[in-house]
Amino acid sequence: METITHVGCAFKDNRGEIYNLFEGQLSHVAMITSKRGSVRANHYHKLDHQYIYLVSGAYETHSVDVRNPSKRQVLNVRQGDIVDTPPMIAHVQKFTEDSVFLAFSTRLREEGKYEDDTISYPVIEGYLNKTLKTTE
C-alpha cells in the first residue's frame, strides 16, 4: 500500500535550508498543479514506482491493492509529505486545497511508455483517463 513520510529539514544555516527529497534511480520528474476539488490518477502502474512530494496545499490519497481489492486505505497528505506508491497499487489524489506537487517516477514517461504501464482503475468517483487501458 502507499506510505507517507514527512520530509524535514536536513541542514540549515544563514544561507537557507536543504530538504533531501529522494535518493535512488529516477527516469522522470514532473511538477503538477491541481485545483481544490479536482481528482487526479484513478489508475495503477504495472512496473513504475511513483513518489509524490507535496510542495504546497493538501490532498487525500486513496489507494487499493489491485491484487487484493479488499485492501484499501485513505491517507491525508500535507505540505512537506512524500507519498510512496509501489507498482500494482491503484491510487487517486483528491485535492482539498489548491496544490503543487512533484511527481517522481522510476520509468520513462515518453510517448507510449506511460500508456503501456498505466491501467485505468476507478478507486473513487472522478476523473478517468479515457486513453488508458482499463484491464490487463
Secondary structure, DSSP 8 states (H G I E B T S, - for coil): --EEEE---SEEETTEEE-----S--SEEEEEEE-TT-EEEEEEESS--EEEEEEESEEEEEEEETTSTT-EEEEEEETTEEEEE-TTEEEEEEESS-EEEEEEESS--STTHHHHHEEE--SSSS---TTSBS--
